[in-house]
Amino acid sequence: MDPDTFLVLGLIVAAFSVPSIMSALSDGRVPRASAITILIAGALILYAIQSQPGGYAMSQIPDVFVRVVARYVP
């Protein structure tokens, strides 16, 4: 897989972990599973940034996201 795919996967995992964190905090629980998913998302994003020559600019992220989604959705 290319770095763009890792970046998009990391962003999706991070986005899905936010509701889990909010739910755990509102119930008074420790967000252990959410912390693990945030670490996984961070590792995916960090790997993508390090693998991409020159890294990513914030303005490139929507284009990368659309390109990866268009590649896998027919």
Jmol script that loads the backbone (N, CA, C; Angstrom):
load data "model"
ATOM      1  N   MET A   1       0.845  -1.183   0.000  1.00  0.00           N
ATOM      2  CA  MET A   1       0.000   0.000   0.000  1.00  0.00           C
ATOM      3  C   MET A   1       0.888   1.242   0.000  1.00  0.00           C
ATOM      4  N   ASP A   2       0.359   2.255  -0.597  1.00  0.00           N
ATOM      5  CA  ASP A   2       1.125   3.493  -0.669  1.00  0.00           C
ATOM      6  C   ASP A   2       0.856   4.370   0.560  1.00  0.00           C
ATOM      7  N   PRO A   3       1.663   5.388   0.779  1.00  0.00           N
ATOM      8  CA  PRO A   3       1.495   6.248   1.959  1.00  0.00           C
ATOM      9  C   PRO A   3       0.140   6.953   2.012  1.00  0.00           C
ATOM     10  N   ASP A   4      -0.433   7.240   0.856  1.00  0.00           N
ATOM     11  CA  ASP A   4      -1.745   7.896   0.852  1.00  0.00           C
ATOM     12  C   ASP A   4      -2.803   7.025   1.522  1.00  0.00           C
ATOM     13  N   THR A   5      -2.752   5.732   1.263  1.00  0.00           N
ATOM     14  CA  THR A   5      -3.719   4.815   1.862  1.00  0.00           C
ATOM     15  C   THR A   5      -3.534   4.738   3.374  1.00  0.00           C
ATOM     16  N   PHE A   6      -2.288   4.707   3.825  1.00  0.00           N
ATOM     17  CA  PHE A   6      -2.035   4.681   5.265  1.00  0.00           C
ATOM     18  C   PHE A   6      -2.530   5.969   5.933  1.00  0.00           C
ATOM     19  N   LEU A   7      -2.359   7.097   5.254  1.00  0.00           N
ATOM     20  CA  LEU A   7      -2.834   8.366   5.808  1.00  0.00           C
ATOM     21  C   LEU A   7      -4.349   8.360   5.949  1.00  0.00           C
ATOM     22  N   VAL A   8      -5.037   7.913   4.918  1.00  0.00           N
ATOM     23  CA  VAL A   8      -6.504   7.889   4.962  1.00  0.00           C
ATOM     24  C   VAL A   8      -6.998   6.906   6.012  1.00  0.00           C
ATOM     25  N   LEU A   9      -6.388   5.730   6.097  1.00  0.00           N
ATOM     26  CA  LEU A   9      -6.780   4.768   7.132  1.00  0.00           C
ATOM     27  C   LEU A   9      -6.557   5.334   8.531  1.00  0.00           C
ATOM     28  N   GLY A  10      -5.442   6.009   8.728  1.00  0.00           N
ATOM     29  CA  GLY A  10      -5.173   6.619  10.022  1.00  0.00           C
ATOM     30  C   GLY A  10      -6.191   7.685  10.377  1.00  0.00           C
ATOM     31  N   LEU A  11      -6.563   8.505   9.400  1.00  0.00           N
ATOM     32  CA  LEU A  11      -7.556   9.543   9.652  1.00  0.00           C
ATOM     33  C   LEU A  11      -8.930   8.948   9.965  1.00  0.00           C
ATOM     34  N   ILE A  12      -9.291   7.877   9.266  1.00  0.00           N
ATOM     35  CA  ILE A  12     -10.589   7.234   9.514  1.00  0.00           C
ATOM     36  C   ILE A  12     -10.615   6.592  10.897  1.00  0.00           C
ATOM     37  N   VAL A  13      -9.542   5.893  11.260  1.00  0.00           N
ATOM     38  CA  VAL A  13      -9.481   5.268  12.589  1.00  0.00           C
ATOM     39  C   VAL A  13      -9.535   6.334  13.676  1.00  0.00           C
ATOM     40  N   ALA A  14      -8.843   7.436  13.477  1.00  0.00           N
ATOM     41  CA  ALA A  14      -8.861   8.522  14.461  1.00  0.00           C
ATOM     42  C   ALA A  14     -10.258   9.133  14.575  1.00  0.00           C
ATOM     43  N   ALA A  15     -10.929   9.287  13.449  1.00  0.00           N
ATOM     44  CA  ALA A  15     -12.276   9.870  13.481  1.00  0.00           C
ATOM     45  C   ALA A  15     -13.266   8.951  14.189  1.00  0.00           C
ATOM     46  N   PHE A  16     -13.128   7.646  13.982  1.00  0.00           N
ATOM     47  CA  PHE A  16     -14.041   6.711  14.649  1.00  0.00           C
ATOM     48  C   PHE A  16     -13.738   6.554  16.136  1.00  0.00           C
ATOM     49  N   SER A  17     -12.562   6.896  16.574  1.00  0.00           N
ATOM     50  CA  SER A  17     -12.246   6.736  17.988  1.00  0.00           C
ATOM     51  C   SER A  17     -12.729   7.917  18.833  1.00  0.00           C
ATOM     52  N   VAL A  18     -12.998   9.049  18.217  1.00  0.00           N
ATOM     53  CA  VAL A  18     -13.454  10.220  18.976  1.00  0.00           C
ATOM     54  C   VAL A  18     -14.789   9.958  19.678  1.00  0.00           C
ATOM     55  N   PRO A  19     -15.817   9.404  19.004  1.00  0.00           N
ATOM     56  CA  PRO A  19     -17.056   9.112  19.743  1.00  0.00           C
ATOM     57  C   PRO A  19     -16.860   8.110  20.876  1.00  0.00           C
ATOM     58  N   SER A  20     -15.945   7.170  20.681  1.00  0.00           N
ATOM     59  CA  SER A  20     -15.665   6.198  21.732  1.00  0.00           C
ATOM     60  C   SER A  20     -15.041   6.863  22.950  1.00  0.00           C
ATOM     61  N   ILE A  21     -14.146   7.798  22.710  1.00  0.00           N
ATOM     62  CA  ILE A  21     -13.532   8.541  23.817  1.00  0.00           C
ATOM     63  C   ILE A  21     -14.585   9.352  24.552  1.00  0.00           C
ATOM     64  N   MET A  22     -15.422  10.040  23.814  1.00  0.00           N
ATOM     65  CA  MET A  22     -16.459  10.874  24.436  1.00  0.00           C
ATOM     66  C   MET A  22     -17.437  10.019  25.247  1.00  0.00           C
ATOM     67  N   SER A  23     -17.793   8.849  24.719  1.00  0.00           N
ATOM     68  CA  SER A  23     -18.702   7.961  25.432  1.00  0.00           C
ATOM     69  C   SER A  23     -18.077   7.456  26.726  1.00  0.00           C
ATOM     70  N   ALA A  24     -16.827   7.060  26.667  1.00  0.00           N
ATOM     71  CA  ALA A  24     -16.164   6.548  27.871  1.00  0.00           C
ATOM     72  C   ALA A  24     -16.035   7.639  28.923  1.00  0.00           C
ATOM     73  N   LEU A  25     -15.683   8.841  28.504  1.00  0.00           N
ATOM     74  CA  LEU A  25     -15.536   9.925  29.475  1.00  0.00           C
ATOM     75  C   LEU A  25     -16.877  10.336  30.084  1.00  0.00           C
ATOM     76  N   SER A  26     -17.938  10.312  29.281  1.00  0.00           N
ATOM     77  CA  SER A  26     -19.241  10.704  29.828  1.00  0.00           C
ATOM     78  C   SER A  26     -19.808   9.643  30.767  1.00  0.00           C
ATOM     79  N   ASP A  27     -19.403   8.372  30.568  1.00  0.00           N
ATOM     80  CA  ASP A  27     -19.847   7.304  31.468  1.00  0.00           C
ATOM     81  C   ASP A  27     -18.945   7.149  32.683  1.00  0.00           C
ATOM     82  N   GLY A  28     -17.858   7.906  32.734  1.00  0.00           N
ATOM     83  CA  GLY A  28     -16.942   7.830  33.862  1.00  0.00           C
ATOM     84  C   GLY A  28     -15.982   6.653  33.775  1.00  0.00           C
ATOM     85  N   ARG A  29     -15.828   6.085  32.575  1.00  0.00           N
ATOM     86  CA  ARG A  29     -14.900   4.971  32.393  1.00  0.00           C
ATOM     87  C   ARG A  29     -13.578   5.482  31.837  1.00  0.00           C
ATOM     88  N   VAL A  30     -12.554   4.655  31.966  1.00  0.00           N
ATOM     89  CA  VAL A  30     -11.250   4.973  31.386  1.00  0.00           C
ATOM     90  C   VAL A  30     -11.285   4.539  29.920  1.00  0.00           C
ATOM     91  N   PRO A  31     -10.939   5.427  29.000  1.00  0.00           N
ATOM     92  CA  PRO A  31     -11.021   5.076  27.573  1.00  0.00           C
ATOM     93  C   PRO A  31      -9.817   4.270  27.090  1.00  0.00           C
ATOM     94  N   ARG A  32      -9.704   3.031  27.571  1.00  0.00           N
ATOM     95  CA  ARG A  32      -8.548   2.204  27.216  1.00  0.00           C
ATOM     96  C   ARG A  32      -8.551   1.813  25.743  1.00  0.00           C
ATOM     97  N   ALA A  33      -9.670   1.281  25.266  1.00  0.00           N
ATOM     98  CA  ALA A  33      -9.741   0.862  23.864  1.00  0.00           C
ATOM     99  C   ALA A  33      -9.572   2.061  22.936  1.00  0.00           C
ATOM    100  N   SER A  34     -10.120   3.185  23.327  1.00  0.00           N
ATOM    101  CA  SER A  34      -9.991   4.392  22.512  1.00  0.00           C
ATOM    102  C   SER A  34      -8.552   4.875  22.470  1.00  0.00           C
ATOM    103  N   ALA A  35      -7.857   4.752  23.563  1.00  0.00           N
ATOM    104  CA  ALA A  35      -6.446   5.150  23.592  1.00  0.00           C
ATOM    105  C   ALA A  35      -5.615   4.269  22.672  1.00  0.00           C
ATOM    106  N   ILE A  36      -5.937   2.988  22.629  1.00  0.00           N
ATOM    107  CA  ILE A  36      -5.214   2.082  21.733  1.00  0.00           C
ATOM    108  C   ILE A  36      -5.497   2.434  20.281  1.00  0.00           C
ATOM    109  N   THR A  37      -6.751   2.745  19.956  1.00  0.00           N
ATOM    110  CA  THR A  37      -7.070   3.096  18.574  1.00  0.00           C
ATOM    111  C   THR A  37      -6.434   4.428  18.170  1.00  0.00           C
ATOM    112  N   ILE A  38      -6.330   5.342  19.104  1.00  0.00           N
ATOM    113  CA  ILE A  38      -5.641   6.609  18.806  1.00  0.00           C
ATOM    114  C   ILE A  38      -4.158   6.352  18.542  1.00  0.00           C
ATOM    115  N   LEU A  39      -3.543   5.455  19.304  1.00  0.00           N
ATOM    116  CA  LEU A  39      -2.146   5.107  19.065  1.00  0.00           C
ATOM    117  C   LEU A  39      -1.964   4.452  17.690  1.00  0.00           C
ATOM    118  N   ILE A  40      -2.886   3.567  17.323  1.00  0.00           N
ATOM    119  CA  ILE A  40      -2.825   2.929  16.009  1.00  0.00           C
ATOM    120  C   ILE A  40      -2.979   3.970  14.911  1.00  0.00           C
ATOM    121  N   ALA A  41      -3.941   4.876  15.072  1.00  0.00           N
ATOM    122  CA  ALA A  41      -4.151   5.929  14.079  1.00  0.00           C
ATOM    123  C   ALA A  41      -2.932   6.826  13.971  1.00  0.00           C
ATOM    124  N   GLY A  42      -2.356   7.174  15.090  1.00  0.00           N
ATOM    125  CA  GLY A  42      -1.162   8.009  15.080  1.00  0.00           C
ATOM    126  C   GLY A  42       0.008   7.323  14.390  1.00  0.00           C
ATOM    127  N   ALA A  43       0.143   6.021  14.622  1.00  0.00           N
ATOM    128  CA  ALA A  43       1.222   5.274  13.972  1.00  0.00           C
ATOM    129  C   ALA A  43       1.017   5.219  12.463  1.00  0.00           C
ATOM    130  N   LEU A  44      -0.216   5.016  12.022  1.00  0.00           N
ATOM    131  CA  LEU A  44      -0.505   4.997  10.586  1.00  0.00           C
ATOM    132  C   LEU A  44      -0.215   6.350   9.945  1.00  0.00           C
ATOM    133  N   ILE A  45      -0.631   7.411  10.598  1.00  0.00           N
ATOM    134  CA  ILE A  45      -0.412   8.751  10.054  1.00  0.00           C
ATOM    135  C   ILE A  45       1.073   9.083  10.047  1.00  0.00           C
ATOM    136  N   LEU A  46       1.768   8.749  11.118  1.00  0.00           N
ATOM    137  CA  LEU A  46       3.205   9.013  11.184  1.00  0.00           C
ATOM    138  C   LEU A  46       3.965   8.236  10.110  1.00  0.00           C
ATOM    139  N   TYR A  47       3.598   6.971   9.908  1.00  0.00           N
ATOM    140  CA  TYR A  47       4.242   6.176   8.864  1.00  0.00           C
ATOM    141  C   TYR A  47       3.992   6.790   7.486  1.00  0.00           C
ATOM    142  N   ALA A  48       2.773   7.252   7.244  1.00  0.00           N
ATOM    143  CA  ALA A  48       2.451   7.857   5.949  1.00  0.00           C
ATOM    144  C   ALA A  48       3.253   9.129   5.727  1.00  0.00           C
ATOM    145  N   ILE A  49       3.381   9.945   6.750  1.00  0.00           N
ATOM    146  CA  ILE A  49       4.122  11.206   6.617  1.00  0.00           C
ATOM    147  C   ILE A  49       5.606  10.935   6.377  1.00  0.00           C
ATOM    148  N   GLN A  50       6.147   9.935   7.070  1.00  0.00           N
ATOM    149  CA  GLN A  50       7.564   9.622   6.900  1.00  0.00           C
ATOM    150  C   GLN A  50       7.842   8.936   5.567  1.00  0.00           C
ATOM    151  N   SER A  51       6.882   8.197   5.038  1.00  0.00           N
ATOM    152  CA  SER A  51       7.075   7.483   3.778  1.00  0.00           C
ATOM    153  C   SER A  51       6.926   8.383   2.564  1.00  0.00           C
ATOM    154  N   GLN A  52       6.140   9.423   2.697  1.00  0.00           N
ATOM    155  CA  GLN A  52       5.901  10.350   1.589  1.00  0.00           C
ATOM    156  C   GLN A  52       7.072  11.334   1.496  1.00  0.00           C
ATOM    157  N   PRO A  53       7.750  11.378   0.346  1.00  0.00           N
ATOM    158  CA  PRO A  53       8.838  12.358   0.207  1.00  0.00           C
ATOM    159  C   PRO A  53       8.292  13.784   0.318  1.00  0.00           C
ATOM    160  N   GLY A  54       8.791  14.532   1.257  1.00  0.00           N
ATOM    161  CA  GLY A  54       8.322  15.894   1.457  1.00  0.00           C
ATOM    162  C   GLY A  54       7.139  15.996   2.402  1.00  0.00           C
ATOM    163  N   GLY A  55       6.578  14.873   2.808  1.00  0.00           N
ATOM    164  CA  GLY A  55       5.445  14.890   3.729  1.00  0.00           C
ATOM    165  C   GLY A  55       4.173  15.360   3.066  1.00  0.00           C
ATOM    166  N   TYR A  56       3.226  15.781   3.870  1.00  0.00           N
ATOM    167  CA  TYR A  56       1.929  16.263   3.398  1.00  0.00           C
ATOM    168  C   TYR A  56       1.692  17.656   3.938  1.00  0.00           C
ATOM    169  N   ALA A  57       1.078  18.490   3.134  1.00  0.00           N
ATOM    170  CA  ALA A  57       0.603  19.789   3.597  1.00  0.00           C
ATOM    171  C   ALA A  57      -0.865  19.633   3.966  1.00  0.00           C
ATOM    172  N   MET A  58      -1.345  20.475   4.846  1.00  0.00           N
ATOM    173  CA  MET A  58      -2.742  20.399   5.257  1.00  0.00           C
ATOM    174  C   MET A  58      -3.684  20.568   4.067  1.00  0.00           C
ATOM    175  N   SER A  59      -3.290  21.348   3.089  1.00  0.00           N
ATOM    176  CA  SER A  59      -4.148  21.575   1.929  1.00  0.00           C
ATOM    177  C   SER A  59      -4.204  20.356   1.007  1.00  0.00           C
ATOM    178  N   GLN A  60      -3.274  19.420   1.140  1.00  0.00           N
ATOM    179  CA  GLN A  60      -3.257  18.225   0.306  1.00  0.00           C
ATOM    180  C   GLN A  60      -4.147  17.110   0.836  1.00  0.00           C
ATOM    181  N   ILE A  61      -4.503  17.154   2.095  1.00  0.00           N
ATOM    182  CA  ILE A  61      -5.214  16.041   2.722  1.00  0.00           C
ATOM    183  C   ILE A  61      -6.572  15.773   2.077  1.00  0.00           C
ATOM    184  N   PRO A  62      -7.404  16.774   1.772  1.00  0.00           N
ATOM    185  CA  PRO A  62      -8.674  16.450   1.097  1.00  0.00           C
ATOM    186  C   PRO A  62      -8.472  15.802  -0.274  1.00  0.00           C
ATOM    187  N   ASP A  63      -7.483  16.248  -1.026  1.00  0.00           N
ATOM    188  CA  ASP A  63      -7.210  15.652  -2.332  1.00  0.00           C
ATOM    189  C   ASP A  63      -6.746  14.205  -2.191  1.00  0.00           C
ATOM    190  N   VAL A  64      -5.902  13.951  -1.217  1.00  0.00           N
ATOM    191  CA  VAL A  64      -5.424  12.587  -0.976  1.00  0.00           C
ATOM    192  C   VAL A  64      -6.590  11.695  -0.576  1.00  0.00           C
ATOM    193  N   PHE A  65      -7.456  12.197   0.282  1.00  0.00           N
ATOM    194  CA  PHE A  65      -8.598  11.420   0.745  1.00  0.00           C
ATOM    195  C   PHE A  65      -9.499  11.058  -0.428  1.00  0.00           C
ATOM    196  N   VAL A  66      -9.811  12.018  -1.280  1.00  0.00           N
ATOM    197  CA  VAL A  66     -10.683  11.766  -2.433  1.00  0.00           C
ATOM    198  C   VAL A  66     -10.016  10.803  -3.408  1.00  0.00           C
ATOM    199  N   ARG A  67      -8.720  10.948  -3.621  1.00  0.00           N
ATOM    200  CA  ARG A  67      -8.005  10.066  -4.535  1.00  0.00           C
ATOM    201  C   ARG A  67      -8.038   8.614  -4.057  1.00  0.00           C
ATOM    202  N   VAL A  68      -7.839   8.404  -2.760  1.00  0.00           N
ATOM    203  CA  VAL A  68      -7.833   7.042  -2.214  1.00  0.00           C
ATOM    204  C   VAL A  68      -9.240   6.460  -2.245  1.00  0.00           C
ATOM    205  N   VAL A  69     -10.228   7.231  -1.883  1.00  0.00           N
ATOM    206  CA  VAL A  69     -11.609   6.735  -1.917  1.00  0.00           C
ATOM    207  C   VAL A  69     -12.023   6.417  -3.350  1.00  0.00           C
ATOM    208  N   ALA A  70     -11.666   7.248  -4.293  1.00  0.00           N
ATOM    209  CA  ALA A  70     -12.009   7.018  -5.698  1.00  0.00           C
ATOM    210  C   ALA A  70     -11.310   5.781  -6.241  1.00  0.00           C
ATOM    211  N   ARG A  71     -10.147   5.473  -5.712  1.00  0.00           N
ATOM    212  CA  ARG A  71      -9.420   4.287  -6.168  1.00  0.00           C
ATOM    213  C   ARG A  71     -10.130   3.002  -5.758  1.00  0.00           C
ATOM    214  N   TYR A  72     -10.770   2.983  -4.592  1.00  0.00           N
ATOM    215  CA  TYR A  72     -11.364   1.748  -4.086  1.00  0.00           C
ATOM    216  C   TYR A  72     -12.873   1.676  -4.234  1.00  0.00           C
ATOM    217  N   VAL A  73     -13.536   2.765  -4.488  1.00  0.00           N
ATOM    218  CA  VAL A  73     -14.984   2.745  -4.698  1.00  0.00           C
ATOM    219  C   VAL A  73     -15.236   2.782  -6.197  1.00  0.00           C
ATOM    220  N   PRO A  74     -15.947   1.796  -6.708  1.00  0.00           N
ATOM    221  CA  PRO A  74     -16.164   1.761  -8.173  1.00  0.00           C
ATOM    222  C   PRO A  74     -17.097   2.847  -8.671  1.00  0.00           C
TER     223      PRO A  74
END
end "model"
wireframe off; spacefill off
backbone 0.3
color backbone group
